[in-house]
Amino acid sequence: MSACTFSIPFSKPADEILNKIRSAIQSQGGQFDGNTESGQFHVEVFGNTIAGSYQSDGSTLNIVITDKPFMIPCSAIESYLGSKLN
């Protein structure tokens, strides 16, 4: 399982952004722990885990995916999360 790193800029308040991501992850049965500065998450997809952490500086969400299925490219995860922010 390979890792990936990406940054997603946002213009809405950080707590609103994180609530959207928390909701998206939890709606898939995942776990989300953190605050507006940093945290971690994991969710099962096709019987495999996607796990990672994030840090936010108030305008950019820096995400590190530490565990993901080989069949799901980093770009798909980045696109999915980016669509939840805007």
Protein Blocks (a to p, Z undefined) as FASTA:
>chain_A
ZZdddddddfbdfklmmmmmmmmmmmnopacdddfkbccddddeehiacddddddehjac
cdddfbdcfklcfklmmmmmmmmmZZ
